[in-house]
Amino acid sequence: MNNREDGYVALATDVVDVDEHQHGLDASRLLAPVVKDYSDGGTLILLPDGKGYKYAYGPSGLPGLRHNYFALASAVFASIGGLLFGYDQGVIANVLVMKDFRERWQANAWDIGLMTAMLELGALAGALLAGTLADRYSRKASIFSACVVFCVGSLLQCSAQSLGHLIWGRAVGGVGIGALSMLSPLYMAEISPPEVRGSLMALEQLAIVLGVVLGFWTGFFTRRIPGAASWRIPLAIQIFPGILLAVGAFVLPPSPRLMIIQGDFDGALQVLARLRRRHIEDELLKIEFLEMQVEASLIQRSEERNTQHSKDSTISVEWTRWKRLLEPKFIDRTIIGILMMFFQQWSGINALLYYGPILMHQIGLGGDTIELIGSGGIGIVQFIAVVPAILFIDRLGRKPLLQWGGAAMGGSHLFIALLALFVQNDWQSHSLAGWLAVGSMYLFTAAYGTSYGPVAWILPSEVFPLSIRSKGAAISTASNWLNNFFIGLITPVFLSVSVVGTFLTFAIACFAASFWSRYYVPETANVPLEEIDRLFKSDAGREDEELRHQIMKDVGLDALIRDMAMENEEPQ
Ligand SMILES: O[C@H]1[C@H](O)[C@@H](O)[C@H](O)[C@@H](O)[C@H]1O
């Protein structure tokens, strides 16, 4: 197919930011940036200062997604992991209040708390466990295993004969969900072309919130069915997407990056060519492939350095790998991953999702419709708000979304806190204030849905180098679940003590998040994963930098770039 016909044309030079890569070309021989446009789409820019190159396979946004349909389809499939996660969160609110469910189990507040908490604690364990499995076996095998665990957990829940049975089902299901919530974004990051990586990864958030919406509405509709079917059906339905993803895990393309590290170079090149829809001789493909080799080689050498004292014990080798997250050259990324999820959760999104109906009652709005507006509506707004993020995240970058999104979220919460201060708990006689508060919650959700919602699932899988990527993603995801757990636990207490204080706390967290993202988060949009290391320039990385140059020479990347530059040079 002629790519120009399907709207996939080479990038304009100004779309490619030219001042990042630092490779060893001969400066004296290159006067202006050499720009190569490819007939299959894509651009390579060789820098005039002789220090680097930059490339993109094509534009970002919708045309980029259309062209990369194979990577898109694979990412959509992997995002079923997010769907299961969201569904489970969305369905439980309705299940817990169903007539048969309440009468049958006579669950007290403690049991209910335990049911919610067990899923989150199980997920915390699942995310950490997946951090080990994803490297030891493969991303695909781990996705498959997580699905199996998830299906077992769901089976236990929908067939529960006792409350204990149900609680254990939540815990087991949670392990699967937690593992998938870490594995899906990790896998997506590793198969995506740089120019649409943000869009593809934002699909995770789209799937999560689609799951929240589907879960909520399924429970909403089945709650009128008489008997146990009202809650067994919505808990059973989730098994089907679980099975679909488990089966699909066999046909998903493997992560080419992991294949390289496992030594399967030919296989990795074939997979990469399929994912990028390029011929294996394609120049851009060759560059990306060689970059992956450089990264893999770097990892192997530093692994050898790091694990030489613990040759015979698998556990201590594994422990050494986890400990690397705390090394000076990686600690700032570990903090970014953990804080990213911390801020996502402390933004208060789940306070609204889990306790939306209670909040509505507190501000004087009640009834079925209001409950729907409160919880169901928040899910829908979240869902709609991810769409612009998918389309523009690679063009606008992650940072502006975080910065402005955080400020808008903080502003909305602050407004609600001020309203609450003004009405002094007498919402009944201030119905306008009540509706303004609902409007503000929607505004918050829209801002969250385009910023901290999706970006928190993108950045942690991007910032870490391959050697510790799965561990970094796992620790960040664990931070998500831990903070999720705390928010779920303390929000009702917080709200009963002070509505003003609750919203003020969330407002402060959002403003802090905005400030933090402005000053401490690097922009990863359009940067190949192998190049992200350079965004975190630190003294500790200098040794690696020299090693990298050496490996670039060894694998032939240096020579390839040099040849291309010379080929295109103006005759003097
Ligand atoms: O990104 C997701 C999403 O926003 C969900 O609605 C929320 O429940 C999760 O905690 C969060 O991680």
Ligand as a Chemical Component Dictionary entry (heavy atoms), coordinates in Angstrom:
data_LIG
# 
_chem_comp.id                   LIG 
_chem_comp.type                 NON-POLYMER 
_chem_comp.pdbx_formal_charge   0 
_chem_comp.three_letter_code    LIG 
# 
loop_
_chem_comp_atom.comp_id 
_chem_comp_atom.atom_id 
_chem_comp_atom.alt_atom_id 
_chem_comp_atom.type_symbol 
_chem_comp_atom.charge 
_chem_comp_atom.model_Cartn_x 
_chem_comp_atom.model_Cartn_y 
_chem_comp_atom.model_Cartn_z 
_chem_comp_atom.pdbx_ordinal 
LIG O1 O1 O 0 -6.235  5.662 36.374 1  
LIG C1 C1 C 0 -7.185  4.998 37.141 2  
LIG C2 C2 C 0 -8.562  5.543 36.881 3  
LIG O2 O2 O 0 -8.575  6.916 36.946 4  
LIG C3 C3 C 0 -9.583  4.920 37.777 5  
LIG O3 O3 O 0 -10.832 5.485 37.611 6  
LIG C4 C4 C 0 -9.205  4.943 39.210 7  
LIG O4 O4 O 0 -10.158 4.244 39.962 8  
LIG C5 C5 C 0 -7.842  4.339 39.433 9  
LIG O5 O5 O 0 -7.464  4.339 40.766 10 
LIG C6 C6 C 0 -6.810  5.038 38.600 11 
LIG O6 O6 O 0 -5.556  4.469 38.798 12 
# 
loop_
_chem_comp_bond.comp_id 
_chem_comp_bond.atom_id_1 
_chem_comp_bond.atom_id_2 
_chem_comp_bond.value_order 
_chem_comp_bond.pdbx_ordinal 
LIG O1 C1 SING 1  
LIG C1 C2 SING 2  
LIG C1 C6 SING 3  
LIG C2 O2 SING 4  
LIG C2 C3 SING 5  
LIG C3 O3 SING 6  
LIG C3 C4 SING 7  
LIG C4 O4 SING 8  
LIG C4 C5 SING 9  
LIG C5 O5 SING 10 
LIG C5 C6 SING 11 
LIG C6 O6 SING 12 
# 
